[in-house]
Amino acid sequence: ADMSVECFTAPWWRLFPLGVLGVLLFIVAIPATIAWTMRAHWSLLFSDASVLGSYGSVYKLFRRPWALMPIALLLRKLCIACVSLFLSRLAAFQFAALLLLLLVWGLCQWH
């Protein structure tokens, strides 16, 4: 990263579309593709050897009801990164948002 490029200036806006494309590709498209593939093979996840061999590394540590947990874990990591990045100047609000996020995550796991 070039720290000399100031935000919202002409050089920054020239790179903005590339940044949006990168976010969409790596942060949205890859987990969405994994989730879609797992849902498409849902009935075969634990019974078909070829499905287990191809996609098992993503979900084999989880029981069937929790097979999509790796996608939820990626979403949690994304939320933590976004809160840490975008609320870094507001420490109290950042702490409250992270605490709320982890509390909601804990309640979802407890359910």
N, CA, C and O atoms as CSV, one atom per row, in Angstrom:
chain,resi,resn,atom,element,x,y,z
A,1,ALA,N,N,0.837,-1.184,0.000
A,1,ALA,CA,C,0.000,0.000,0.000
A,1,ALA,C,C,0.876,1.240,0.000
A,1,ALA,O,O,1.859,1.332,0.735
A,2,ASP,N,N,0.505,2.169,-0.823
A,2,ASP,CA,C,1.225,3.431,-0.896
A,2,ASP,C,C,0.567,4.416,0.062
A,2,ASP,O,O,-0.507,4.946,-0.223
A,3,MET,N,N,1.202,4.653,1.179
A,3,MET,CA,C,0.622,5.502,2.217
A,3,MET,C,C,0.642,6.984,1.837
A,3,MET,O,O,0.038,7.803,2.528
A,4,SER,N,N,1.333,7.340,0.741
A,4,SER,CA,C,1.366,8.738,0.332
A,4,SER,C,C,0.109,9.142,-0.450
A,4,SER,O,O,-0.122,10.332,-0.665
A,5,VAL,N,N,-0.696,8.179,-0.872
A,5,VAL,CA,C,-1.929,8.480,-1.604
A,5,VAL,C,C,-3.014,8.831,-0.595
A,5,VAL,O,O,-3.403,8.009,0.234
A,6,GLU,N,N,-3.488,10.054,-0.681
A,6,GLU,CA,C,-4.513,10.522,0.242
A,6,GLU,C,C,-5.888,10.040,-0.227
A,6,GLU,O,O,-6.158,9.975,-1.426
A,7,CYS,N,N,-6.740,9.707,0.723
A,7,CYS,CA,C,-8.081,9.207,0.402
A,7,CYS,C,C,-8.914,10.286,-0.295
A,7,CYS,O,O,-8.783,11.476,-0.008
A,8,PHE,N,N,-9.757,9.849,-1.202
A,8,PHE,CA,C,-10.725,10.682,-1.916
A,8,PHE,C,C,-10.079,11.735,-2.817
A,8,PHE,O,O,-10.697,12.754,-3.122
A,9,THR,N,N,-8.846,11.493,-3.241
A,9,THR,CA,C,-8.195,12.365,-4.219
A,9,THR,C,C,-8.240,11.663,-5.577
A,9,THR,O,O,-8.671,10.513,-5.666
A,10,ALA,N,N,-7.802,12.343,-6.620
A,10,ALA,CA,C,-7.867,11.771,-7.970
A,10,ALA,C,C,-7.133,10.427,-8.089
A,10,ALA,O,O,-7.689,9.500,-8.678
A,11,PRO,N,N,-5.914,10.277,-7.558
A,11,PRO,CA,C,-5.256,8.962,-7.664
A,11,PRO,C,C,-6.027,7.867,-6.913
A,11,PRO,O,O,-6.075,6.716,-7.348
A,12,TRP,N,N,-6.612,8.240,-5.807
A,12,TRP,CA,C,-7.386,7.277,-5.023
A,12,TRP,C,C,-8.612,6.821,-5.813
A,12,TRP,O,O,-8.906,5.626,-5.853
A,13,TRP,N,N,-9.327,7.751,-6.441
A,13,TRP,CA,C,-10.520,7.420,-7.216
A,13,TRP,C,C,-10.180,6.589,-8.448
A,13,TRP,O,O,-11.007,5.797,-8.900
A,14,ARG,N,N,-8.974,6.755,-9.001
A,14,ARG,CA,C,-8.571,5.929,-10.138
A,14,ARG,C,C,-8.426,4.469,-9.723
A,14,ARG,O,O,-8.694,3.570,-10.520
A,15,LEU,N,N,-8.008,4.227,-8.500
A,15,LEU,CA,C,-7.834,2.851,-8.007
A,15,LEU,C,C,-9.101,2.290,-7.362
A,15,LEU,O,O,-9.177,1.090,-7.098
A,16,PHE,N,N,-10.075,3.125,-7.112
A,16,PHE,CA,C,-11.298,2.706,-6.433
A,16,PHE,C,C,-12.023,1.557,-7.141
A,16,PHE,O,O,-12.415,0.607,-6.464
A,17,PRO,N,N,-12.224,1.587,-8.464
A,17,PRO,CA,C,-12.908,0.463,-9.126
A,17,PRO,C,C,-12.160,-0.860,-8.966
A,17,PRO,O,O,-12.781,-1.914,-8.825
A,18,LEU,N,N,-10.840,-0.807,-8.989
A,18,LEU,CA,C,-10.053,-2.016,-8.787
A,18,LEU,C,C,-10.239,-2.557,-7.364
A,18,LEU,O,O,-10.322,-3.768,-7.157
A,19,GLY,N,N,-10.303,-1.661,-6.406
A,19,GLY,CA,C,-10.544,-2.070,-5.019
A,19,GLY,C,C,-11.915,-2.692,-4.845
A,19,GLY,O,O,-12.055,-3.704,-4.159
A,20,VAL,N,N,-12.936,-2.095,-5.462
A,20,VAL,CA,C,-14.296,-2.650,-5.380
A,20,VAL,C,C,-14.336,-4.030,-6.030
A,20,VAL,O,O,-14.954,-4.950,-5.494
A,21,LEU,N,N,-13.683,-4.178,-7.179
A,21,LEU,CA,C,-13.627,-5.470,-7.851
A,21,LEU,C,C,-12.942,-6.518,-6.977
A,21,LEU,O,O,-13.405,-7.656,-6.891
A,22,GLY,N,N,-11.856,-6.141,-6.340
A,22,GLY,CA,C,-11.151,-7.057,-5.445
A,22,GLY,C,C,-12.014,-7.481,-4.272
A,22,GLY,O,O,-12.036,-8.656,-3.906
A,23,VAL,N,N,-12.721,-6.534,-3.684
A,23,VAL,CA,C,-13.612,-6.862,-2.559
A,23,VAL,C,C,-14.713,-7.809,-3.016
A,23,VAL,O,O,-14.995,-8.807,-2.353
A,24,LEU,N,N,-15.330,-7.499,-4.141
A,24,LEU,CA,C,-16.408,-8.357,-4.631
A,24,LEU,C,C,-15.899,-9.749,-4.981
A,24,LEU,O,O,-16.575,-10.739,-4.703
A,25,LEU,N,N,-14.746,-9.836,-5.573
A,25,LEU,CA,C,-14.216,-11.121,-5.993
A,25,LEU,C,C,-13.781,-11.979,-4.811
A,25,LEU,O,O,-14.197,-13.132,-4.701
A,26,PHE,N,N,-12.960,-11.439,-3.937
A,26,PHE,CA,C,-12.372,-12.249,-2.879
A,26,PHE,C,C,-13.211,-12.331,-1.616
A,26,PHE,O,O,-13.194,-13.358,-0.938
A,27,ILE,N,N,-13.938,-11.288,-1.286
A,27,ILE,CA,C,-14.673,-11.278,-0.024
A,27,ILE,C,C,-16.109,-11.740,-0.203
A,27,ILE,O,O,-16.698,-12.277,0.735
A,28,VAL,N,N,-16.682,-11.548,-1.371
A,28,VAL,CA,C,-18.076,-11.929,-1.591
A,28,VAL,C,C,-18.180,-13.176,-2.467
A,28,VAL,O,O,-18.859,-14.132,-2.095
A,29,ALA,N,N,-17.530,-13.179,-3.605
A,29,ALA,CA,C,-17.725,-14.248,-4.591
A,29,ALA,C,C,-17.214,-15.609,-4.122
A,29,ALA,O,O,-17.892,-16.618,-4.318
A,30,ILE,N,N,-16.055,-15.654,-3.519
A,30,ILE,CA,C,-15.502,-16.954,-3.115
A,30,ILE,C,C,-16.354,-17.613,-2.032
A,30,ILE,O,O,-16.739,-18.768,-2.211
A,31,PRO,N,N,-16.675,-16.940,-0.906
A,31,PRO,CA,C,-17.547,-17.587,0.081
A,31,PRO,C,C,-18.943,-17.903,-0.470
A,31,PRO,O,O,-19.524,-18.930,-0.118
A,32,ALA,N,N,-19.484,-17.034,-1.329
A,32,ALA,CA,C,-20.808,-17.299,-1.913
A,32,ALA,C,C,-20.762,-18.535,-2.811
A,32,ALA,O,O,-21.701,-19.331,-2.809
A,33,THR,N,N,-19.702,-18.702,-3.563
A,33,THR,CA,C,-19.559,-19.886,-4.414
A,33,THR,C,C,-19.440,-21.150,-3.572
A,33,THR,O,O,-20.044,-22.173,-3.895
A,34,ILE,N,N,-18.669,-21.082,-2.504
A,34,ILE,CA,C,-18.542,-22.242,-1.613
A,34,ILE,C,C,-19.896,-22.587,-1.001
A,34,ILE,O,O,-20.282,-23.756,-0.973
A,35,ALA,N,N,-20.623,-21.579,-0.508
A,35,ALA,CA,C,-21.939,-21.827,0.092
A,35,ALA,C,C,-22.919,-22.389,-0.931
A,35,ALA,O,O,-23.660,-23.323,-0.624
A,36,TRP,N,N,-22.936,-21.839,-2.134
A,36,TRP,CA,C,-23.842,-22.321,-3.181
A,36,TRP,C,C,-23.520,-23.762,-3.559
A,36,TRP,O,O,-24.430,-24.572,-3.739
A,37,THR,N,N,-22.243,-24.087,-3.679
A,37,THR,CA,C,-21.837,-25.455,-4.027
A,37,THR,C,C,-22.239,-26.429,-2.928
A,37,THR,O,O,-22.716,-27.526,-3.214
A,38,MET,N,N,-22.053,-26.041,-1.695
A,38,MET,CA,C,-22.425,-26.924,-0.589
A,38,MET,C,C,-23.934,-27.124,-0.527
A,38,MET,O,O,-24.400,-28.235,-0.273
A,39,ARG,N,N,-24.697,-26.069,-0.756
A,39,ARG,CA,C,-26.160,-26.209,-0.751
A,39,ARG,C,C,-26.628,-27.066,-1.929
A,39,ARG,O,O,-27.599,-27.810,-1.800
A,40,ALA,N,N,-25.956,-26.971,-3.061
A,40,ALA,CA,C,-26.332,-27.772,-4.229
A,40,ALA,C,C,-26.077,-29.253,-3.994
A,40,ALA,O,O,-26.781,-30.095,-4.551
A,41,HIS,N,N,-25.088,-29.582,-3.183
A,41,HIS,CA,C,-24.753,-30.978,-2.881
A,41,HIS,C,C,-25.146,-31.359,-1.455
A,41,HIS,O,O,-24.573,-32.291,-0.890
A,42,TRP,N,N,-26.103,-30.664,-0.872
A,42,TRP,CA,C,-26.438,-30.829,0.545
A,42,TRP,C,C,-26.752,-32.277,0.916
A,42,TRP,O,O,-26.270,-32.769,1.936
A,43,SER,N,N,-27.534,-32.948,0.121
A,43,SER,CA,C,-27.932,-34.318,0.470
A,43,SER,C,C,-26.773,-35.305,0.326
A,43,SER,O,O,-26.840,-36.411,0.861
A,44,LEU,N,N,-25.732,-34.926,-0.376
A,44,LEU,CA,C,-24.608,-35.831,-0.615
A,44,LEU,C,C,-23.354,-35.470,0.181
A,44,LEU,O,O,-22.317,-36.114,0.021
A,45,LEU,N,N,-23.435,-34.462,1.024
A,45,LEU,CA,C,-22.243,-33.958,1.696
A,45,LEU,C,C,-21.484,-35.040,2.457
A,45,LEU,O,O,-20.258,-35.114,2.381
A,46,PHE,N,N,-22.217,-35.879,3.192
A,46,PHE,CA,C,-21.564,-36.865,4.035
A,46,PHE,C,C,-21.694,-38.291,3.505
A,46,PHE,O,O,-21.163,-39.223,4.108
A,47,SER,N,N,-22.397,-38.472,2.382
A,47,SER,CA,C,-22.624,-39.829,1.884
A,47,SER,C,C,-21.883,-40.154,0.589
A,47,SER,O,O,-21.575,-41.320,0.345
A,48,ASP,N,N,-21.594,-39.181,-0.229
A,48,ASP,CA,C,-20.943,-39.429,-1.510
A,48,ASP,C,C,-19.439,-39.171,-1.380
A,48,ASP,O,O,-19.013,-38.083,-0.991
A,49,ALA,N,N,-18.646,-40.193,-1.713
A,49,ALA,CA,C,-17.197,-40.088,-1.567
A,49,ALA,C,C,-16.597,-39.018,-2.479
A,49,ALA,O,O,-15.630,-38.358,-2.098
A,50,SER,N,N,-17.156,-38.838,-3.678
A,50,SER,CA,C,-16.596,-37.834,-4.589
A,50,SER,C,C,-16.866,-36.419,-4.079
A,50,SER,O,O,-16.008,-35.545,-4.201
A,51,VAL,N,N,-18.047,-36.186,-3.511
A,51,VAL,CA,C,-18.359,-34.868,-2.942
A,51,VAL,C,C,-17.488,-34.629,-1.715
A,51,VAL,O,O,-16.939,-33.541,-1.541
A,52,LEU,N,N,-17.361,-35.644,-0.867
A,52,LEU,CA,C,-16.528,-35.511,0.327
A,52,LEU,C,C,-15.070,-35.260,-0.063
A,52,LEU,O,O,-14.382,-34.467,0.580
A,53,GLY,N,N,-14.604,-35.931,-1.110
A,53,GLY,CA,C,-13.234,-35.723,-1.570
A,53,GLY,C,C,-13.012,-34.348,-2.161
A,53,GLY,O,O,-11.945,-33.759,-1.989
A,54,SER,N,N,-14.019,-33.829,-2.863
A,54,SER,CA,C,-13.870,-32.522,-3.508
A,54,SER,C,C,-14.048,-31.355,-2.545
A,54,SER,O,O,-13.280,-30.394,-2.588
A,55,TYR,N,N,-15.048,-31.431,-1.683
A,55,TYR,CA,C,-15.405,-30.283,-0.840
A,55,TYR,C,C,-15.288,-30.569,0.652
A,55,TYR,O,O,-15.538,-29.686,1.472
A,56,GLY,N,N,-14.914,-31.780,1.007
A,56,GLY,CA,C,-14.896,-32.182,2.410
A,56,GLY,C,C,-13.996,-31.348,3.291
A,56,GLY,O,O,-14.273,-31.187,4.480
A,57,SER,N,N,-12.926,-30.815,2.738
A,57,SER,CA,C,-12.009,-30.021,3.567
A,57,SER,C,C,-12.682,-28.765,4.116
A,57,SER,O,O,-12.214,-28.198,5.104
A,58,VAL,N,N,-13.761,-28.329,3.495
A,58,VAL,CA,C,-14.460,-27.133,3.955
A,58,VAL,C,C,-15.347,-27.441,5.155
A,58,VAL,O,O,-15.443,-26.623,6.070
A,59,TYR,N,N,-16.001,-28.610,5.171
A,59,TYR,CA,C,-17.054,-28.849,6.160
A,59,TYR,C,C,-16.897,-30.111,6.992
A,59,TYR,O,O,-17.699,-30.315,7.903
A,60,LYS,N,N,-15.922,-30.968,6.739
A,60,LYS,CA,C,-15.895,-32.280,7.386
A,60,LYS,C,C,-15.681,-32.222,8.896
A,60,LYS,O,O,-15.929,-33.214,9.582
A,61,LEU,N,N,-15.233,-31.100,9.428
A,61,LEU,CA,C,-15.067,-30.979,10.874
A,61,LEU,C,C,-16.384,-30.677,11.590
A,61,LEU,O,O,-16.426,-30.659,12.821
A,62,PHE,N,N,-17.459,-30.441,10.834
A,62,PHE,CA,C,-18.744,-30.063,11.405
A,62,PHE,C,C,-19.784,-31.131,11.113
A,62,PHE,O,O,-19.714,-31.812,10.091
A,63,ARG,N,N,-20.752,-31.276,12.017
A,63,ARG,CA,C,-21.879,-32.176,11.770
A,63,ARG,C,C,-22.801,-31.550,10.737
A,63,ARG,O,O,-22.697,-30.360,10.441
A,64,ARG,N,N,-23.706,-32.357,10.187
A,64,ARG,CA,C,-24.578,-31.909,9.102
A,64,ARG,C,C,-25.302,-30.590,9.397
A,64,ARG,O,O,-25.277,-29.707,8.539
A,65,PRO,N,N,-25.947,-30.400,10.558
A,65,PRO,CA,C,-26.652,-29.122,10.759
A,65,PRO,C,C,-25.707,-27.914,10.746
A,65,PRO,O,O,-26.143,-26.791,10.494
A,66,TRP,N,N,-24.437,-28.135,11.012
A,66,TRP,CA,C,-23.476,-27.043,11.092
A,66,TRP,C,C,-22.503,-27.043,9.910
A,66,TRP,O,O,-21.436,-26.437,9.999
A,67,ALA,N,N,-22.844,-27.699,8.825
A,67,ALA,CA,C,-21.938,-27.814,7.683
A,67,ALA,C,C,-21.625,-26.468,7.039
A,67,ALA,O,O,-20.566,-26.308,6.431
A,68,LEU,N,N,-22.517,-25.510,7.162
A,68,LEU,CA,C,-22.262,-24.180,6.592
A,68,LEU,C,C,-21.541,-23.246,7.567
A,68,LEU,O,O,-21.389,-22.055,7.295
A,69,MET,N,N,-21.102,-23.788,8.699
A,69,MET,CA,C,-20.406,-22.982,9.703
A,69,MET,C,C,-19.148,-22.299,9.161
A,69,MET,O,O,-18.879,-21.165,9.559
A,70,PRO,N,N,-18.365,-22.921,8.280
A,70,PRO,CA,C,-17.192,-22.185,7.753
A,70,PRO,C,C,-17.571,-20.875,7.063
A,70,PRO,O,O,-16.814,-19.906,7.128
A,71,ILE,N,N,-18.724,-20.830,6.408
A,71,ILE,CA,C,-19.176,-19.594,5.768
A,71,ILE,C,C,-19.527,-18.565,6.840
A,71,ILE,O,O,-19.214,-17.383,6.698
A,72,ALA,N,N,-20.175,-19.014,7.909
A,72,ALA,CA,C,-20.500,-18.108,9.013
A,72,ALA,C,C,-19.233,-17.587,9.684
A,72,ALA,O,O,-19.179,-16.425,10.085
A,73,LEU,N,N,-18.226,-18.424,9.807
A,73,LEU,CA,C,-16.962,-17.983,10.395
A,73,LEU,C,C,-16.291,-16.925,9.517
A,73,LEU,O,O,-15.730,-15.957,10.031
A,74,LEU,N,N,-16.346,-17.107,8.203
A,74,LEU,CA,C,-15.804,-16.092,7.296
A,74,LEU,C,C,-16.563,-14.777,7.432
A,74,LEU,O,O,-15.960,-13.704,7.423
A,75,LEU,N,N,-17.875,-14.859,7.557
A,75,LEU,CA,C,-18.692,-13.658,7.726
A,75,LEU,C,C,-18.351,-12.943,9.036
A,75,LEU,O,O,-18.269,-11.716,9.079
A,76,ARG,N,N,-18.155,-13.719,10.097
A,76,ARG,CA,C,-17.773,-13.115,11.379
A,76,ARG,C,C,-16.429,-12.403,11.257
A,76,ARG,O,O,-16.271,-11.285,11.749
A,77,LYS,N,N,-15.458,-13.046,10.604
A,77,LYS,CA,C,-14.148,-12.424,10.427
A,77,LYS,C,C,-14.252,-11.144,9.598
A,77,LYS,O,O,-13.573,-10.156,9.879
A,78,LEU,N,N,-15.105,-11.171,8.577
A,78,LEU,CA,C,-15.313,-9.975,7.756
A,78,LEU,C,C,-15.894,-8.848,8.597
A,78,LEU,O,O,-15.447,-7.706,8.491
A,79,CYS,N,N,-16.872,-9.146,9.421
A,79,CYS,CA,C,-17.494,-8.121,10.268
A,79,CYS,C,C,-16.482,-7.541,11.257
A,79,CYS,O,O,-16.445,-6.329,11.470
A,80,ILE,N,N,-15.665,-8.399,11.857
A,80,ILE,CA,C,-14.648,-7.916,12.796
A,80,ILE,C,C,-13.647,-7.017,12.074
A,80,ILE,O,O,-13.264,-5.968,12.593
A,81,ALA,N,N,-13.226,-7.424,10.890
A,81,ALA,CA,C,-12.273,-6.605,10.125
A,81,ALA,C,C,-12.884,-5.263,9.741
A,81,ALA,O,O,-12.216,-4.232,9.831
A,82,CYS,N,N,-14.152,-5.261,9.313
A,82,CYS,CA,C,-14.814,-4.007,8.932
A,82,CYS,C,C,-14.969,-3.077,10.119
A,82,CYS,O,O,-14.711,-1.878,10.009
A,83,VAL,N,N,-15.390,-3.621,11.253
A,83,VAL,CA,C,-15.541,-2.780,12.447
A,83,VAL,C,C,-14.183,-2.231,12.865
A,83,VAL,O,O,-14.070,-1.051,13.197
A,84,SER,N,N,-13.158,-3.069,12.853
A,84,SER,CA,C,-11.820,-2.616,13.252
A,84,SER,C,C,-11.276,-1.554,12.310
A,84,SER,O,O,-10.615,-0.611,12.746
A,85,LEU,N,N,-11.549,-1.702,11.028
A,85,LEU,CA,C,-11.020,-0.762,10.038
A,85,LEU,C,C,-11.795,0.546,10.018
A,85,LEU,O,O,-11.203,1.623,10.096
A,86,PHE,N,N,-13.122,0.457,9.913
A,86,PHE,CA,C,-13.915,1.648,9.693
A,86,PHE,C,C,-14.251,2.418,10.968
A,86,PHE,O,O,-14.650,3.580,10.894
A,87,LEU,N,N,-14.100,1.806,12.109
A,87,LEU,CA,C,-14.392,2.493,13.366
A,87,LEU,C,C,-13.142,2.695,14.205
A,87,LEU,O,O,-13.233,2.867,15.421
A,88,SER,N,N,-11.963,2.675,13.566
A,88,SER,CA,C,-10.711,2.755,14.312
A,88,SER,C,C,-10.512,4.103,15.002
A,88,SER,O,O,-9.778,4.181,15.988
A,89,ARG,N,N,-11.140,5.150,14.515
A,89,ARG,CA,C,-10.976,6.472,15.133
A,89,ARG,C,C,-11.964,6.701,16.278
A,89,ARG,O,O,-11.825,7.662,17.035
A,90,LEU,N,N,-12.940,5.838,16.404
A,90,LEU,CA,C,-13.950,5.969,17.453
A,90,LEU,C,C,-13.834,4.772,18.382
A,90,LEU,O,O,-14.592,3.810,18.258
A,91,ALA,N,N,-12.896,4.827,19.305
A,91,ALA,CA,C,-12.552,3.662,20.118
A,91,ALA,C,C,-13.736,3.125,20.922
A,91,ALA,O,O,-13.941,1.912,20.975
A,92,ALA,N,N,-14.504,3.990,21.536
A,92,ALA,CA,C,-15.624,3.523,22.352
A,92,ALA,C,C,-16.690,2.854,21.478
A,92,ALA,O,O,-17.232,1.811,21.842
A,93,PHE,N,N,-16.982,3.454,20.335
A,93,PHE,CA,C,-17.972,2.881,19.432
A,93,PHE,C,C,-17.452,1.573,18.835
A,93,PHE,O,O,-18.210,0.618,18.664
A,94,GLN,N,N,-16.160,1.534,18.520
A,94,GLN,CA,C,-15.555,0.313,17.994
A,94,GLN,C,C,-15.660,-0.803,19.022
A,94,GLN,O,O,-16.034,-1.924,18.677
A,95,PHE,N,N,-15.338,-0.521,20.268
A,95,PHE,CA,C,-15.424,-1.515,21.331
A,95,PHE,C,C,-16.856,-2.004,21.491
A,95,PHE,O,O,-17.089,-3.206,21.619
A,96,ALA,N,N,-17.814,-1.086,21.485
A,96,ALA,CA,C,-19.217,-1.468,21.637
A,96,ALA,C,C,-19.685,-2.331,20.461
A,96,ALA,O,O,-20.405,-3.310,20.663
A,97,ALA,N,N,-19.285,-1.978,19.243
A,97,ALA,CA,C,-19.687,-2.749,18.061
A,97,ALA,C,C,-19.071,-4.148,18.089
A,97,ALA,O,O,-19.751,-5.127,17.782
A,98,LEU,N,N,-17.791,-4.249,18.454
A,98,LEU,CA,C,-17.156,-5.568,18.543
A,98,LEU,C,C,-17.774,-6.404,19.655
A,98,LEU,O,O,-17.977,-7.607,19.489
A,99,LEU,N,N,-18.071,-5.780,20.778
A,99,LEU,CA,C,-18.715,-6.498,21.872
A,99,LEU,C,C,-20.088,-7.000,21.455
A,99,LEU,O,O,-20.441,-8.140,21.757
A,100,LEU,N,N,-20.861,-6.182,20.774
A,100,LEU,CA,C,-22.172,-6.588,20.283
A,100,LEU,C,C,-22.049,-7.723,19.272
A,100,LEU,O,O,-22.813,-8.687,19.317
A,101,LEU,N,N,-21.095,-7.608,18.370
A,101,LEU,CA,C,-20.880,-8.648,17.368
A,101,LEU,C,C,-20.544,-9.982,18.029
A,101,LEU,O,O,-21.110,-11.015,17.671
A,102,LEU,N,N,-19.635,-9.963,18.980
A,102,LEU,CA,C,-19.245,-11.208,19.654
A,102,LEU,C,C,-20.366,-11.737,20.540
A,102,LEU,O,O,-20.510,-12.951,20.688
A,103,LEU,N,N,-21.154,-10.859,21.125
A,103,LEU,CA,C,-22.298,-11.293,21.922
A,103,LEU,C,C,-23.339,-11.987,21.047
A,103,LEU,O,O,-23.846,-13.049,21.407
A,104,VAL,N,N,-23.654,-11.392,19.909
A,104,VAL,CA,C,-24.606,-12.006,18.971
A,104,VAL,C,C,-24.067,-13.347,18.485
A,104,VAL,O,O,-24.812,-14.324,18.411
A,105,TRP,N,N,-22.783,-13.402,18.157
A,105,TRP,CA,C,-22.172,-14.655,17.711
A,105,TRP,C,C,-22.280,-15.719,18.806
A,105,TRP,O,O,-22.616,-16.870,18.527
A,106,GLY,N,N,-21.998,-15.335,20.042
A,106,GLY,CA,C,-22.097,-16.284,21.155
A,106,GLY,C,C,-23.516,-16.790,21.353
A,106,GLY,O,O,-23.727,-17.977,21.600
A,107,LEU,N,N,-24.492,-15.890,21.245
A,107,LEU,CA,C,-25.894,-16.304,21.368
A,107,LEU,C,C,-26.301,-17.239,20.255
A,107,LEU,O,O,-27.055,-18.184,20.487
A,108,CYS,N,N,-25.814,-16.996,19.046
A,108,CYS,CA,C,-26.131,-17.889,17.924
A,108,CYS,C,C,-25.529,-19.268,18.142
A,108,CYS,O,O,-26.152,-20.271,17.795
A,109,GLN,N,N,-24.348,-19.338,18.702
A,109,GLN,CA,C,-23.736,-20.638,18.956
A,109,GLN,C,C,-24.412,-21.355,20.107
A,109,GLN,O,O,-24.486,-22.584,20.114
A,110,TRP,N,N,-24.906,-20.606,21.080
A,110,TRP,CA,C,-25.554,-21.195,22.243
A,110,TRP,C,C,-26.886,-21.817,21.855
A,110,TRP,O,O,-27.308,-22.821,22.429
A,111,HIS,N,N,-27.547,-21.205,20.869
A,111,HIS,CA,C,-28.841,-21.688,20.407
A,111,HIS,C,C,-28.638,-23.079,19.877
A,111,HIS,O,O,-29.591,-23.712,19.423
